[in-house]
Amino acid sequence: MSSQVPSRSHLTNAATNWNDFDAAIYHGQYEKILPEDAALTRAFIRAVRTHDELRNRLGTAATALDVAVGGVLRSAGLLEPFTRPDARIILADIGDTQLATTSNAIALGQKGDLGKWRKHEEDMAAVDPRWANAIGNACLKGEVRRFDIFSLPPAEYEVISTAFGPESLTSDPAEYRKSIRAWLRSGKPGAVAAMFYMINSTGYKVAGKEFPALAVSPADVQDSVSPHMLILEHFTTPASGGAREDHDHTTYGGMGMIIGIVYGDERPVQPAA
Ligand SMILES: C[S@@+](CC[C@H](N)C(=O)[O-])C[C@H]1O[C@@H](n2cnc3c(N)ncnc32)[C@H](O)[C@@H]1O
């Protein structure tokens, strides 16, 4: 990776106990909508409106995946308008509390109780009315699954996302690239793929416990995904300082969103001029 920011935690993914991650505490942080959250949401929806390759896929997908879900429903809500009424949206993670928090949030959502997600949904709808019921609908289509990002089924999904996943599950550059590749290979050729990431994160605390991250720059992320997907938009936004439990604004340098189309093979392909 080109960034030289050292990680506070040197843990690999396998060496981290993801059952130590208190997803209820982590989930609580989504009570507040950070300037970064709002900016990434707008950037995602604007990208879909701008690019025919994305807009034409609205309402078409039978299968969708958000991996490293961590109990958080925003990404599933962003993906939902791509899916058909009978679609399944898989919400996947490896940690127990992450899966339980996700199950709880979707069970409440299925009964119409979106809690803190209501405001996120309103913000999406304010950008485009096609997102008006997106989080509620995502709960109706949602299925929680225990999946390790490194062993996702290949070429399975028609729309895929990961939010603060690959760069926030290891401090090891090789493992980061491996998780990116495994995530993007889970998309069918032509699938919509969207990734949200922390810029230059040095790791993060959840309920006082330290979790690993790899400090990636936007150029690093672009470089790591570009062999596997056609990038249509790449957006970055500065750090507000609010994303951290300890309010330590020095532990990340902003957030990014990259969206495009999965090639479905391992060779770099140049878009037509
Ligand atoms: C920083 S949290 C991101 C949560 C959420 N997507 C969000 O938007 O805030 C990282 C998540 O990655 C999950 N994770 C870590 N290793 C994983 C793996 N090998 N496979 C799937 N998920 C994993 C963790 O359990 C945790 O929920």
The ligand as an ORCA input file, in Angstrom:
! r2SCAN-3c Opt
* xyz 0 1
  C     -15.874     -1.833     10.982
  S     -17.111     -3.071     11.035
  C     -18.177     -2.552      9.700
  C     -19.642     -2.717     10.029
  C     -20.666     -2.097      9.094
  N     -20.650     -2.687      7.764
  C     -20.653     -0.586      8.973
  O     -21.027     -0.075      7.929
  O     -20.329      0.112      9.924
  C     -16.241     -4.471     10.357
  C     -17.099     -5.734     10.300
  O     -16.367     -6.751      9.578
  C     -16.721     -7.997     10.131
  N     -15.728     -9.009      9.717
  C     -14.468     -9.144     10.177
  N     -13.853    -10.176      9.577
  C     -14.757    -10.720      8.723
  C     -14.716    -11.811      7.819
  N     -13.596    -12.565      7.688
  N     -15.811    -12.095      7.098
  C     -16.949    -11.362      7.238
  N     -17.044    -10.285      8.066
  C     -15.959     -9.988      8.815
  C     -16.715     -7.703     11.616
  O     -17.350     -8.726     12.351
  C     -17.416     -6.347     11.657
  O     -18.810     -6.508     11.783
*
